[in-house]
Amino acid sequence: MDAGLAPGTGTPSPRWEHLDRGTERVVRGSGRTVEEALEQAAVALCALVADPSTVEVREEVTVECDARDFDHLLANWLRAVIHNMAARRLRFRCFAVRLDGWRLFASAFGEHLDPARHQGAVDPRGFSLAGPSVRRDADGRWTAECEVDV
């Protein structure tokens, strides 16, 4: 299992991680709010492509999407992140998400692909998503996870 803490927090929340379920990789984000969980799920997805710590914040991209529930919103959000990574050859370090009902407004921070620094990068164009799930745990924390076929 790979995992990462949000930069500068020093605490386990918010956080992202990768899990293996059979042949599938699962990206998971968790946080005190649903926005933090969605942000961290996107960082986990990006970490499949390039180590976020090697990505510099040189560019900000605005992303908007909506859905009928949190599970579908997670899938649409991750698809938008994949689209920006693939079509614009971007790599992301972090995200800022704001929700208005079922509408997501986000800023994605990163830079264009630099093969010298983003070594071992996987091409995100072949990613497919399955089983998106966003839930509030008994302790009040939020978890957003999705299977990613790389």
Backbone as a printed PyTorch tensor [residue, N CA C, xyz], in Angstrom:
tensor([[[  0.8440,  -1.1760,   0.0000],
         [  0.0000,   0.0000,   0.0000],
         [  0.8870,   1.2360,   0.0000]],

        [[  0.6120,   2.1440,  -0.9130],
         [  1.2860,   3.4340,  -0.9360],
         [  0.3740,   4.4250,  -0.2380]],

        [[  0.9630,   5.3980,   0.4290],
         [  0.1440,   6.4190,   1.0820],
         [  0.9180,   7.7090,   1.1670]],

        [[  0.1870,   8.7820,   1.2920],
         [  0.8100,  10.0870,   1.4300],
         [ -0.0510,  11.0030,   2.2690]],

        [[  0.6080,  11.8470,   3.0310],
         [ -0.0950,  12.8460,   3.8130],
         [ -0.1780,  14.1230,   3.0100]],

        [[ -1.1650,  14.8900,   3.2880],
         [ -1.2500,  16.2060,   2.6720],
         [ -0.0270,  16.9930,   3.1100]],

        [[  0.5760,  17.7620,   2.2070],
         [  1.7960,  18.4880,   2.5470],
         [  1.6280,  19.3760,   3.7740]],

        [[  2.5850,  19.2720,   4.6850],
         [  2.6400,  20.1510,   5.8320],
         [  1.6550,  19.8650,   6.9500]],

        [[  0.8940,  18.7900,   6.8780],
         [ -0.0930,  18.5520,   7.9210],
         [  0.5040,  17.8580,   9.1270]],

        [[  1.3700,  16.8620,   8.9010],
         [  1.9520,  16.1220,  10.0050],
         [  0.9510,  15.2340,  10.7330]],

        [[ -0.2720,  15.1850,  10.2740],
         [ -1.3010,  14.3450,  10.8790],
         [ -1.8830,  13.4420,   9.8010]],

        [[ -2.5690,  12.3770,  10.2000],
         [ -3.0890,  11.4500,   9.2040],
         [ -4.2970,  11.9650,   8.4210]],

        [[ -4.7440,  13.1920,   8.6510],
         [ -5.9060,  13.6920,   7.9240],
         [ -5.5960,  15.0720,   7.3890]],

        [[ -5.8820,  15.3670,   6.1770],
         [ -6.3390,  14.4860,   5.1030],
         [ -5.1920,  13.6330,   4.5630]],

        [[ -5.5540,  12.5480,   3.8750],
         [ -4.5180,  11.6540,   3.3460],
         [ -5.0290,  10.9220,   2.1120]],

        [[ -4.0880,  10.3720,   1.3620],
         [ -4.4210,   9.5480,   0.2060],
         [ -3.6710,   8.2420,   0.3280]],

        [[ -4.1800,   7.2180,  -0.3920],
         [ -3.4930,   5.9270,  -0.4090],
         [ -3.9130,   5.1190,  -1.6190]],

        [[ -3.0850,   4.1290,  -1.9230],
         [ -3.3770,   3.1440,  -2.9660],
         [ -3.5690,   1.7990,  -2.2830]],

        [[ -4.5780,   1.0600,  -2.7180],
         [ -4.8230,  -0.2910,  -2.2280],
         [ -4.9110,  -1.2180,  -3.4230]],

        [[ -4.6010,  -2.4780,  -3.2160],
         [ -4.7540,  -3.4830,  -4.2680],
         [ -5.9300,  -4.3830,  -3.9180]],

        [[ -6.8410,  -4.5530,  -4.8890],
         [ -7.9620,  -5.4890,  -4.7590],
         [ -7.9120,  -6.3980,  -5.9720]],

        [[ -7.2910,  -7.5360,  -5.7930],
         [ -7.1050,  -8.4280,  -6.9380],
         [ -6.1990,  -7.7610,  -7.9550]],

        [[ -6.6820,  -7.6270,  -9.1770],
         [ -5.8740,  -7.0040, -10.2250],
         [ -6.1120,  -5.5040, -10.3260]],

        [[ -7.0260,  -4.9860,  -9.5280],
         [ -7.3650,  -3.5610,  -9.5890],
         [ -6.5980,  -2.7670,  -8.5400]],

        [[ -6.2620,  -1.5260,  -8.8910],
         [ -5.7170,  -0.5700,  -7.9300],
         [ -6.8700,   0.2940,  -7.4660]],

        [[ -6.8890,   0.6110,  -6.2020],
         [ -7.9030,   1.4950,  -5.6390],
         [ -7.2050,   2.7660,  -5.1820]],

        [[ -7.7530,   3.9020,  -5.5950],
         [ -7.2780,   5.1810,  -5.0820],
         [ -8.2610,   5.6150,  -4.0110]],

        [[ -7.7230,   6.0680,  -2.8850],
         [ -8.5740,   6.4650,  -1.7680],
         [ -8.0690,   7.7670,  -1.1780]],

        [[ -9.0130,   8.6470,  -0.9230],
         [ -8.7120,   9.8860,  -0.2230],
         [ -9.6030,   9.9910,   0.9880]],

        [[ -9.0740,  10.5610,   2.0660],
         [ -9.8980,  10.7520,   3.2550],
         [ -9.5940,  12.1100,   3.8530]],

        [[-10.5880,  12.6280,   4.5750],
         [-10.4150,  13.9320,   5.2020],
         [-11.5560,  14.2610,   6.1310]],

        [[-11.4470,  15.4180,   6.7430],
         [-12.4720,  15.8750,   7.6780],
         [-13.7520,  16.2980,   6.9640]],

        [[-13.6300,  16.6620,   5.6810],
         [-14.7880,  17.0890,   4.8900],
         [-14.8320,  16.2790,   3.6020]],

        [[-15.9810,  16.2830,   2.9490],
         [-16.0870,  15.5910,   1.6730],
         [-15.1600,  16.2500,   0.6430]],

        [[-14.9860,  17.5640,   0.7200],
         [-14.0700,  18.2590,  -0.2030],
         [-12.6390,  17.7510,  -0.0360]],

        [[-12.1800,  17.6050,   1.2050],
         [-10.8240,  17.0810,   1.4420],
         [-10.6840,  15.6680,   0.9030]],

        [[-11.7020,  14.8320,   1.1020],
         [-11.6530,  13.4540,   0.6060],
         [-11.5580,  13.4350,  -0.9170]],

        [[-12.3180,  14.2910,  -1.5890],
         [-12.2600,  14.3610,  -3.0550],
         [-10.8950,  14.8710,  -3.5250]],

        [[-10.3620,  15.8740,  -2.8440],
         [ -9.0310,  16.3890,  -3.1840],
         [ -7.9830,  15.2820,  -3.0850]],

        [[ -8.0150,  14.5380,  -1.9810],
         [ -7.0100,  13.5090,  -1.7450],
         [ -7.1770,  12.3060,  -2.6700]],

        [[ -8.4120,  11.9830,  -3.0570],
         [ -8.6140,  10.9140,  -4.0410],
         [ -7.9680,  11.2990,  -5.3680]],

        [[ -8.0590,  12.5700,  -5.7340],
         [ -7.4270,  13.0350,  -6.9740],
         [ -5.9050,  12.9810,  -6.8600]],

        [[ -5.3550,  13.3340,  -5.6990],
         [ -3.9020,  13.2270,  -5.5110],
         [ -3.4780,  11.7620,  -5.6340]],

        [[ -4.2560,  10.8480,  -5.0490],
         [ -3.9420,   9.4160,  -5.1550],
         [ -3.9520,   8.9670,  -6.6110]],

        [[ -4.9240,   9.4410,  -7.3780],
         [ -4.9800,   9.1140,  -8.8030],
         [ -3.7370,   9.6370,  -9.5140]],

        [[ -3.3840,  10.8740,  -9.2450],
         [ -2.2090,  11.4760,  -9.8890],
         [ -0.9180,  10.7710,  -9.5020]],

        [[ -0.8740,  10.2240,  -8.2870],
         [  0.3240,   9.5180,  -7.8300],
         [  0.5460,   8.2140,  -8.5870]],

        [[ -0.4940,   7.7010,  -9.2770],
         [ -0.3030,   6.5410, -10.1510],
         [  0.4720,   6.9270, -11.4040]],

        [[  0.4200,   8.2120, -11.7450],
         [  1.0320,   8.7220, -12.9690],
         [  2.4260,   9.2650, -12.6970]],

        [[  2.5850,  10.0250, -11.6330],
         [  3.8850,  10.6010, -11.2650],
         [  3.8550,  10.9480,  -9.7830]],

        [[  4.9790,  10.8160,  -9.1220],
         [  5.0860,  11.1540,  -7.6990],
         [  4.7380,  12.6290,  -7.5190]],

        [[  3.6700,  12.9430,  -6.7780],
         [  3.2800,  14.3490,  -6.6220],
         [  4.3780,  15.2400,  -6.0500]],

        [[  5.2840,  14.6800,  -5.2560],
         [  6.3540,  15.5020,  -4.6820],
         [  7.3420,  15.9890,  -5.7410]],

        [[  7.3320,  15.3750,  -6.9330],
         [  8.2210,  15.8240,  -8.0120],
         [  7.5590,  16.8620,  -8.9090]],

        [[  6.2930,  17.1450,  -8.6500],
         [  5.5450,  18.0910,  -9.4770],
         [  5.5750,  19.4630,  -8.8180]],

        [[  5.9670,  20.4630,  -9.5900],
         [  5.9960,  21.8330,  -9.0920],
         [  4.6930,  22.5380,  -9.4400]],

        [[  4.3170,  23.4650,  -8.6010],
         [  3.1100,  24.2510,  -8.8560],
         [  3.5010,  25.4390,  -9.7270]],

        [[  3.2330,  25.2940, -11.0290],
         [  3.5350,  26.3500, -11.9990],
         [  2.2960,  26.8050, -12.7520]],

        [[  1.2400,  26.0360, -12.6280],
         [  0.0340,  26.3030, -13.4040],
         [ -1.1890,  25.9370, -12.5730]],

        [[ -2.2510,  26.7050, -12.7800],
         [ -3.5320,  26.4110, -12.1350],
         [ -4.5710,  26.1620, -13.2240]],

        [[ -5.2910,  25.0600, -13.0880],
         [ -6.3330,  24.6900, -14.0370],
         [ -7.6610,  24.6500, -13.2820]],

        [[ -8.6860,  25.2630, -13.8590],
         [-10.0140,  25.2430, -13.2690],
         [-10.7860,  24.0460, -13.8070]],

        [[-11.4320,  23.3320, -12.9080],
         [-12.2200,  22.1500, -13.2770],
         [-13.5980,  22.2890, -12.6460]],

        [[-14.6280,  21.9980, -13.4310],
         [-15.9920,  21.9770, -12.9230],
         [-16.6770,  20.7140, -13.4180]],

        [[-17.4960,  20.1280, -12.5640],
         [-18.3110,  18.9900, -12.9710],
         [-19.4880,  18.8790, -12.0050]],

        [[-20.4520,  18.0610, -12.3790],
         [-21.5920,  17.8490, -11.5010],
         [-22.0970,  16.4290, -11.6610]],

        [[-23.0190,  16.0570, -10.7820],
         [-23.5880,  14.7060, -10.8110],
         [-24.8270,  14.6910,  -9.9290]],

        [[-25.4560,  13.5380,  -9.8770],
         [-26.6860,  13.4060,  -9.0860],
         [-26.4400,  12.9220,  -7.6560]],

        [[-25.2050,  12.4660,  -7.3690],
         [-24.8520,  12.0420,  -6.0170],
         [-23.3370,  12.0550,  -5.8810]],

        [[-22.8430,  11.8610,  -4.6630],
         [-21.4000,  11.9410,  -4.4210],
         [-20.6180,  10.8690,  -5.1690]],

        [[-21.1520,   9.6520,  -5.2750],
         [-20.4250,   8.5880,  -5.9760],
         [-20.1820,   8.9620,  -7.4340]],

        [[-21.2130,   9.4320,  -8.1140],
         [-21.0610,   9.8350,  -9.5110],
         [-20.2120,  11.0980,  -9.6380]],

        [[-20.3010,  11.9690,  -8.6420],
         [-19.4720,  13.1730,  -8.6550],
         [-17.9960,  12.7980,  -8.5620]],

        [[-17.6550,  11.8290,  -7.7150],
         [-16.2660,  11.3570,  -7.6250],
         [-15.7940,  10.8400,  -8.9810]],

        [[-16.5960,  10.0120,  -9.6340],
         [-16.2040,   9.4690, -10.9410],
         [-16.0190,  10.5900, -11.9640]],

        [[-16.9450,  11.5390, -12.0100],
         [-16.8260,  12.6480, -12.9680],
         [-15.6190,  13.5170, -12.6660]],

        [[-15.3470,  13.7470, -11.3980],
         [-14.1880,  14.5300, -10.9640],
         [-12.8840,  13.8470, -11.3990]],

        [[-12.7610,  12.5520, -11.1150],
         [-11.5330,  11.8470, -11.4940],
         [-11.3770,  11.7730, -13.0110]],

        [[-12.4740,  11.6160, -13.7450],
         [-12.3940,  11.6450, -15.2140],
         [-11.8920,  12.9960, -15.7150]],

        [[-12.3370,  14.0760, -15.0880],
         [-11.8790,  15.4140, -15.4780],
         [-10.3860,  15.5820, -15.2000]],

        [[ -9.9240,  15.0410, -14.0830],
         [ -8.4900,  15.0960, -13.7670],
         [ -7.7060,  14.2920, -14.7950]],

        [[ -8.1740,  13.0840, -15.1200],
         [ -7.5150,  12.2480, -16.1300],
         [ -7.4670,  12.9790, -17.4660]],

        [[ -8.5920,  13.5770, -17.8610],
         [ -8.6510,  14.3020, -19.1320],
         [ -7.5890,  15.4030, -19.1850]],

        [[ -7.4790,  16.1810, -18.1240],
         [ -6.4890,  17.2650, -18.1000],
         [ -5.0620,  16.7360, -18.1220]],

        [[ -4.8090,  15.6250, -17.4400],
         [ -3.4600,  15.0490, -17.4710],
         [ -3.1140,  14.5530, -18.8680]],

        [[ -4.0580,  13.8950, -19.5230],
         [ -3.7890,  13.2830, -20.8240],
         [ -3.7990,  14.3060, -21.9570]],

        [[ -4.8670,  15.0730, -22.0610],
         [ -5.0270,  15.9840, -23.1930],
         [ -4.0610,  17.1610, -23.1420]],

        [[ -3.7550,  17.6260, -21.9450],
         [ -2.9080,  18.8090, -21.8130],
         [ -1.4950,  18.4780, -21.3420]],

        [[ -1.2210,  17.1660, -21.1800],
         [  0.0970,  16.7000, -20.7210],
         [  0.5130,  17.3890, -19.4200]],

        [[ -0.4320,  17.4060, -18.4680],
         [ -0.1910,  18.0290, -17.1800],
         [ -0.0020,  16.9680, -16.1020]],

        [[  0.7180,  17.3300, -15.0670],
         [  0.8580,  16.5250, -13.8730],
         [  0.4830,  17.4260, -12.7060]],

        [[ -0.2640,  16.8770, -11.7430],
         [ -0.7690,  17.6920, -10.6530],
         [ -0.1660,  17.2900,  -9.3200]],

        [[  0.0040,  18.2950,  -8.4780],
         [  0.5350,  18.1000,  -7.1270],
         [ -0.5760,  18.1410,  -6.0830]],

        [[ -1.5230,  19.0780,  -6.2490],
         [ -2.5640,  19.2500,  -5.2450],
         [ -3.7930,  19.9060,  -5.8590]],

        [[ -4.8720,  19.9330,  -5.0630],
         [ -6.1610,  20.4150,  -5.5360],
         [ -6.8620,  21.1960,  -4.4380]],

        [[ -7.7410,  22.0950,  -4.8400],
         [ -8.6380,  22.7950,  -3.9220],
         [-10.0480,  22.6180,  -4.4740]],

        [[-10.9050,  21.9520,  -3.7220],
         [-12.2640,  21.6300,  -4.1560],
         [-13.2700,  22.4090,  -3.3220]],

        [[-14.2930,  22.9150,  -4.0000],
         [-15.4340,  23.5510,  -3.3450],
         [-16.6930,  22.9460,  -3.9390]],

        [[-17.6460,  22.6280,  -3.0880],
         [-18.9070,  22.0550,  -3.5450],
         [-20.0470,  23.0460,  -3.3430]],

        [[-20.9570,  23.0300,  -4.3060],
         [-22.2140,  23.7590,  -4.1990],
         [-23.2940,  22.7510,  -4.5740]],

        [[-23.8400,  22.0830,  -3.5730],
         [-24.7670,  20.9920,  -3.8420],
         [-24.0240,  19.8490,  -4.5160]],

        [[-24.5000,  19.4420,  -5.6890],
         [-23.8590,  18.3620,  -6.4470],
         [-22.9250,  18.9080,  -7.5190]],

        [[-22.5620,  20.1660,  -7.4250],
         [-21.6550,  20.7860,  -8.3960],
         [-20.2930,  20.9980,  -7.7400]],

        [[-19.2490,  20.5690,  -8.4390],
         [-17.8820,  20.6580,  -7.9350],
         [-17.1300,  21.7290,  -8.7150]],

        [[-16.4620,  22.6000,  -7.9880],
         [-15.5950,  23.6290,  -8.5470],
         [-14.2130,  23.3790,  -7.9550]],

        [[-13.2130,  23.2850,  -8.8060],
         [-11.8830,  22.9550,  -8.2860],
         [-10.7960,  23.7200,  -9.0140]],

        [[ -9.6940,  23.8730,  -8.3140],
         [ -8.4520,  24.3370,  -8.9070],
         [ -7.4700,  23.1930,  -8.7730]],

        [[ -6.8100,  22.8850,  -9.8820],
         [ -5.7820,  21.8460,  -9.9120],
         [ -4.4390,  22.5440, -10.1140]],

        [[ -3.4650,  22.2130,  -9.2910],
         [ -2.1750,  22.8940,  -9.3270],
         [ -1.0770,  21.9230,  -9.7440]],

        [[ -0.3100,  22.3070, -10.7510],
         [  0.7620,  21.4420, -11.2200],
         [  1.5510,  22.0810, -12.3370]],

        [[  2.0090,  21.2300, -13.2470],
         [  2.8520,  21.7030, -14.3460],
         [  2.7660,  20.7260, -15.5130]],

        [[  3.3550,  21.1410, -16.6350],
         [  3.4190,  20.2660, -17.8000],
         [  4.4040,  19.1280, -17.5330]],

        [[  4.1440,  18.0090, -18.1630],
         [  4.9870,  16.8260, -18.0140],
         [  6.4430,  17.1540, -18.3180]],

        [[  7.3100,  16.7800, -17.4120],
         [  8.7580,  16.8980, -17.5900],
         [  9.3340,  15.4970, -17.4200]],

        [[  9.5920,  14.7810, -18.5380],
         [ 10.0560,  13.3890, -18.4420],
         [ 11.3050,  13.2030, -17.5720]],

        [[ 12.1450,  14.2260, -17.4750],
         [ 13.3560,  14.1060, -16.6580],
         [ 13.0170,  14.0340, -15.1630]],

        [[ 11.9730,  14.7300, -14.7350],
         [ 11.6080,  14.7370, -13.3250],
         [ 10.4470,  13.8230, -12.9930]],

        [[  9.5820,  13.5620, -13.9350],
         [  8.3980,  12.7260, -13.6940],
         [  8.6450,  11.3290, -14.2570]],

        [[  9.7350,  10.7220, -13.8080],
         [ 10.1500,   9.4270, -14.3170],
         [  9.1690,   8.3380, -13.9280]],

        [[  9.0840,   7.3250, -14.7900],
         [  8.2110,   6.2010, -14.5390],
         [  6.7390,   6.5460, -14.7120]],

        [[  6.4920,   7.6970, -15.3230],
         [  5.1120,   8.1540, -15.4660],
         [  4.3140,   7.2000, -16.3540]],

        [[  3.1180,   6.8680, -15.8780],
         [  2.1790,   6.0360, -16.6130],
         [  1.3040,   6.9620, -17.4430]],

        [[  0.9330,   6.5350, -18.6300],
         [  0.0490,   7.3370, -19.4760],
         [ -1.3780,   7.2020, -18.9500]],

        [[ -2.0030,   8.2990, -18.5350],
         [ -3.3400,   8.2090, -17.9440],
         [ -4.4650,   7.9540, -18.9560]],

        [[ -4.1740,   8.0190, -20.2570],
         [ -5.2360,   7.8710, -21.2580],
         [ -5.9220,   6.5170, -21.1940]],

        [[ -5.2540,   5.4920, -20.7150],
         [ -5.8410,   4.1640, -20.6730],
         [ -6.5780,   3.8420, -19.3820]],

        [[ -6.6870,   4.7970, -18.4630],
         [ -7.3330,   4.5440, -17.1850],
         [ -8.8330,   4.3370, -17.3690]],

        [[ -9.3860,   3.3740, -16.6430],
         [-10.8430,   3.2630, -16.5530],
         [-11.1980,   3.1830, -15.0750]],

        [[-12.3620,   3.6970, -14.7440],
         [-12.7910,   3.8000, -13.3480],
         [-13.9810,   2.8840, -13.0900]],

        [[-14.0400,   2.3350, -11.8880],
         [-15.1760,   1.4880, -11.5040],
         [-15.4130,   1.6140, -10.0020]],

        [[-16.6490,   1.4190,  -9.6120],
         [-17.0070,   1.3610,  -8.2010],
         [-16.7120,   2.5890,  -7.3800]],

        [[-16.9930,   3.7990,  -7.8900],
         [-16.7310,   4.9770,  -7.0590],
         [-17.6100,   4.9640,  -5.8110]],

        [[-17.0280,   5.3680,  -4.6910],
         [-17.7570,   5.3670,  -3.4260],
         [-17.3000,   6.5480,  -2.5780]],

        [[-18.2600,   7.3270,  -2.1170],
         [-17.9860,   8.4140,  -1.1760],
         [-18.8820,   8.1780,   0.0270]],

        [[-18.2680,   8.1280,   1.2120],
         [-19.0550,   7.8300,   2.4020],
         [-18.5000,   8.5810,   3.6110]],

        [[-19.3900,   8.7870,   4.5430],
         [-18.9890,   9.3670,   5.8230],
         [-18.8950,   8.2410,   6.8240]],

        [[-17.7390,   8.1100,   7.4410],
         [-17.4940,   7.0310,   8.3870],
         [-18.1220,   7.3450,   9.7460]],

        [[-18.1730,   6.3520,  10.6130],
         [-18.7790,   6.4980,  11.9320],
         [-18.1130,   7.6000,  12.7550]],

        [[-16.8050,   7.8330,  12.5180],
         [-16.0920,   8.8720,  13.2730],
         [-16.2600,  10.2610,  12.6670]],

        [[-17.0850,  10.3700,  11.6050],
         [-17.3510,  11.6640,  10.9880],
         [-16.4290,  12.0280,   9.8430]],

        [[-15.3820,  11.2270,   9.6220],
         [-14.4450,  11.4900,   8.5300],
         [-15.0550,  11.0020,   7.2150]],

        [[-14.6230,  11.6180,   6.1240],
         [-15.1100,  11.2460,   4.7860],
         [-14.0640,  10.4330,   4.0530]],

        [[-14.5160,   9.4640,   3.2680],
         [-13.6530,   8.6330,   2.4340],
         [-14.2110,   8.6360,   1.0210]],

        [[-13.3390,   8.8630,   0.0440],
         [-13.6940,   8.7980,  -1.3660],
         [-12.7370,   7.8140,  -2.0240]],

        [[-13.2780,   6.7600,  -2.6640],
         [-12.4010,   5.7690,  -3.2870],
         [-12.9960,   5.2760,  -4.5890]],

        [[-12.0970,   4.7830,  -5.4390],
         [-12.5120,   4.3120,  -6.7600],
         [-11.4670,   3.3280,  -7.2740]],

        [[-11.9450,   2.2510,  -7.9170],
         [-11.0420,   1.3110,  -8.5740],
         [-10.5510,   1.9390,  -9.8720]],

        [[ -9.2560,   1.7790, -10.1270],
         [ -8.6590,   2.3150, -11.3510],
         [ -7.9560,   1.1790, -12.0590]],

        [[ -8.3910,   0.9000, -13.2770],
         [ -7.7150,  -0.0880, -14.1100],
         [ -6.6790,   0.6720, -14.9240]],

        [[ -5.4060,   0.4020, -14.6120],
         [ -4.2930,   1.1080, -15.2540],
         [ -3.8540,   0.3800, -16.5040]]])
